[in-house]
Amino acid sequence: MTSHQVLTIDSLATEIYENEENLSISAAKLVQDYLETILDNQEAANIVLATGNSQLKFLDILINSKKIDWSRINLFHLDEYLGIEGNNPASFRFYLHERVEKRINPKSFNYLIGDALEPIKECDRYTKLLQQYPIDLCCLGVGINGHLAFNEPQVANFDDPHWVKIVQLDQQTRWIQVHQGHFSTFEQVPQYALTLTIPPILSAKKIICLATGKNKAEIIKEMLRGEISPHCPASLLRHHSDTTLLLDKTAARLF
């Protein structure tokens, strides 16, 4: 078993690992064990997947485990850029199709269509799907400004009446996409995105959240030690009844 430090902050189980590899192995094992339990008690499981660099090793290990019956799992995702085509390498549909769907045979894979002709109707369509298939597990990362999905601090609403909505992206979030190589220039990064809001994320029976790297250290400190507020949307995970936050030591170094 991977050696790690465990602590609880409010209701949030927090685990700190030596490196991203150990974190990813443990996260995959946590998900695998949970899904086995869920599928022992119900016909199918519903999972919301995250994208981003923090998820890469975790998803790869999870899929390579070969111990999950994907044919009994309905998959969803957290967010998508408004207006982006599914075959664009920067789209989250492309990310999940290439890294997940092509390698498994799920019961269903339900994408947010970023280039839908009527994006408001697309939000309504996805809302109905999520309400039809209650979320058993939601996988998350933490944005450098504390966002969950694309619930930026300036638009995050803990009591949002909408389950899926269109939001304007923070400039910092857009620059991160350039720095990580997903877009060549700032101008290429879409200004808006479709996102699950806070209420459906918090409706999940279980949440796992991964954060890695020294650039996440400041926001992790705020998330765990600061006030629980929309100023740091991820702070609300401290009130969820079954969330595990997995950090590598560089992300955890300040708190």
C-alpha positions in Angstrom: 0.0 0.0 0.0 1.3 3.5 -0.9 2.5 5.4 2.1 0.7 8.6 2.6 -0.5 11.1 5.2 -4.2 11.3 6.1 -6.2 14.1 7.8 -9.7 15.4 7.9 -10.7 19.0 7.5 -14.3 19.6 8.4 -15.9 16.6 6.6 -13.2 16.4 3.9 -10.9 13.4 3.9 -7.5 14.6 2.7 -4.7 12.4 1.6 -1.1 13.6 0.8 1.2 11.5 -1.4 4.9 11.7 -2.2 4.3 12.1 -5.9 1.7 12.1 -8.6 2.2 8.5 -9.5 1.4 7.3 -6.0 -1.6 9.6 -5.8 -2.9 8.3 -9.1 -2.5 4.7 -8.1 -4.4 5.3 -4.9 -7.2 7.3 -6.6 -7.7 4.5 -9.1 -7.9 1.9 -6.4 -10.4 4.1 -4.4 -12.6 4.4 -7.5 -12.3 0.7 -8.4 -13.3 -0.4 -4.9 -16.2 2.0 -4.7 -17.6 0.9 -8.1 -17.4 -2.7 -7.1 -19.5 -1.9 -4.1 -22.0 0.2 -6.1 -22.4 -2.5 -8.8 -23.0 -5.1 -6.2 -26.1 -3.2 -5.2 -27.4 -1.7 -8.4 -27.6 -2.5 -12.1 -25.5 0.4 -13.4 -23.4 3.3 -12.1 -23.3 6.9 -13.2 -19.9 8.7 -13.2 -19.0 12.3 -14.1 -15.4 12.6 -15.3 -13.0 15.5 -15.2 -10.4 16.5 -17.6 -7.1 18.4 -17.2 -3.5 17.3 -16.5 -4.3 16.2 -12.9 -6.5 13.4 -14.3 -4.2 11.9 -16.9 -2.3 9.3 -14.9 -5.3 8.5 -12.8 -7.5 7.7 -15.8 -4.8 5.7 -17.5 -4.3 3.5 -14.4 -8.0 3.2 -13.9 -8.6 2.0 -17.4 -5.6 -0.3 -17.4 -6.9 -2.1 -14.2 -9.3 -4.1 -16.3 -11.3 -4.8 -13.2 -14.2 -2.5 -13.9 -17.3 -3.6 -15.8 -17.6 -0.5 -18.0 -20.6 -2.0 -19.8 -22.6 -1.2 -16.6 -21.4 2.4 -16.4 -22.9 5.6 -17.8 -20.3 8.4 -18.2 -20.8 12.1 -18.2 -18.4 15.1 -18.1 -18.1 18.4 -16.2 -17.7 21.1 -18.8 -17.0 22.1 -22.4 -16.0 25.2 -24.3 -18.8 27.0 -26.0 -18.6 26.7 -29.8 -15.8 24.2 -29.9 -16.1 21.2 -32.2 -15.7 17.7 -30.8 -12.8 16.9 -33.1 -10.7 19.9 -31.8 -7.8 18.5 -29.7 -8.4 21.3 -27.2 -12.0 20.2 -26.6 -12.9 18.1 -23.5 -15.0 15.8 -25.7 -11.8 15.0 -27.7 -9.8 14.5 -24.5 -12.4 12.0 -23.1 -13.0 10.2 -26.4 -9.3 9.6 -27.0 -8.2 8.8 -23.4 -11.3 7.0 -22.2 -14.1 6.0 -24.5 -11.9 4.5 -27.2 -10.4 2.2 -24.6 -13.5 0.9 -22.9 -17.0 -0.2 -23.8 -19.3 1.8 -21.5 -23.1 1.5 -21.2 -23.2 5.1 -22.5 -21.0 8.1 -22.9 -22.9 11.3 -22.7 -21.1 14.4 -23.9 -21.8 18.1 -23.5 -22.0 19.3 -27.1 -20.0 22.6 -27.1 -20.9 23.5 -30.6 -24.6 22.8 -30.3 -26.7 25.2 -32.5 -28.8 26.1 -29.5 -26.6 26.0 -26.4 -29.4 26.9 -24.0 -31.3 23.9 -25.2 -28.1 21.8 -24.8 -27.9 22.9 -21.2 -31.5 21.8 -20.7 -30.9 18.5 -22.4 -27.9 17.7 -20.2 -29.7 18.7 -17.1 -32.5 16.2 -17.8 -29.9 13.5 -18.4 -28.2 14.2 -15.1 -31.5 14.2 -13.3 -32.4 10.9 -15.0 -29.1 9.3 -14.0 -28.2 10.4 -10.4 -24.5 10.8 -10.0 -22.8 8.0 -8.0 -19.3 9.3 -8.4 -17.9 12.7 -9.5 -14.3 13.1 -10.3 -12.8 16.6 -10.0 -9.7 18.7 -10.2 -9.2 22.1 -8.6 -8.6 25.2 -10.8 -5.7 27.6 -9.9 -8.4 30.1 -8.8 -10.4 27.4 -6.9 -12.9 26.7 -9.6 -14.7 23.4 -9.8 -15.6 22.5 -13.4 -15.9 26.1 -14.9 -17.6 27.5 -11.8 -15.3 30.5 -11.6 -15.3 32.5 -8.3 -17.2 35.3 -10.0 -20.0 33.0 -11.2 -20.1 30.2 -8.7 -23.4 29.9 -6.9 -23.7 27.4 -4.1 -27.5 27.5 -4.5 -27.6 27.7 -8.3 -31.1 27.0 -9.7 -29.5 25.7 -12.9 -27.7 22.4 -13.2 -25.9 23.3 -16.4 -25.3 26.8 -17.6 -23.1 29.0 -19.8 -20.5 31.0 -18.1 -17.8 33.5 -19.0 -14.3 32.2 -18.2 -11.9 34.1 -16.0 -8.8 35.5 -17.9 -6.5 33.5 -15.6 -8.3 30.3 -16.5 -7.9 31.2 -20.2 -4.2 31.9 -19.8 -3.6 28.6 -18.1 -5.0 26.8 -21.2 -2.3 28.6 -23.3 0.5 27.9 -20.8 -0.4 24.2 -20.8 -0.3 24.1 -24.6 -4.0 23.5 -25.3 -4.2 26.7 -27.4 -1.4 28.6 -29.2 -2.7 32.1 -28.2 -4.9 33.7 -25.6 -7.3 34.9 -28.4 -7.9 31.3 -29.4 -9.2 30.3 -26.0 -13.0 30.5 -26.0 -14.4 33.2 -23.7 -17.4 31.1 -22.6 -18.1 27.5 -21.6 -20.9 25.2 -20.6 -20.5 23.8 -17.1 -22.2 21.7 -14.5 -23.0 24.0 -11.6 -22.2 23.4 -8.0 -25.5 21.7 -7.0 -25.2 18.7 -9.3 -21.6 18.3 -8.4 -22.5 18.2 -4.7 -25.4 15.9 -5.4 -22.9 13.1 -6.2 -22.9 10.3 -3.6 -19.1 10.2 -3.7 -16.5 12.7 -4.9 -12.8 12.3 -5.5 -10.8 15.4 -6.2 -7.1 15.4 -7.4 -4.7 18.3 -7.2 -1.0 18.2 -8.1 1.9 20.5 -8.6 3.4 23.6 -6.8 1.1 25.9 -8.8 -1.9 24.6 -6.9 -0.3 25.1 -3.4 -1.8 28.6 -2.8 -5.3 27.7 -3.7 -5.2 24.4 -1.8 -4.2 26.4 1.3 -7.2 28.7 0.7 -9.5 25.8 0.0 -8.6 24.0 3.2 -7.8 26.8 5.6 -9.8 29.8 4.3 -13.5 30.7 4.6 -16.0 28.4 2.8 -17.3 30.7 0.1 -17.8 31.2 -3.6 -14.5 33.1 -3.6 -12.9 29.7 -3.5 -15.6 27.3 -4.9 -13.6 24.2 -4.1 -13.8 25.1 -0.4 -17.4 23.8 -0.4 -16.1 20.3 -0.7 -15.3 20.5 3.0 -19.1 20.2 3.7 -19.7 17.2 1.4 -20.5 14.0 3.2 -18.2 11.7 1.2 -15.3 13.5 -0.6 -11.7 12.5 -0.7 -9.1 15.1 -1.7 -5.8 13.6 -3.0 -2.8 15.8 -3.1 0.9 15.4 -3.9 3.3 16.9 -1.5 4.0 19.9 -3.7 0.3 20.9 -3.9 0.0 20.4 -0.1 3.2 22.2 0.9 1.7 25.5 2.2 -1.1 24.3 4.4 
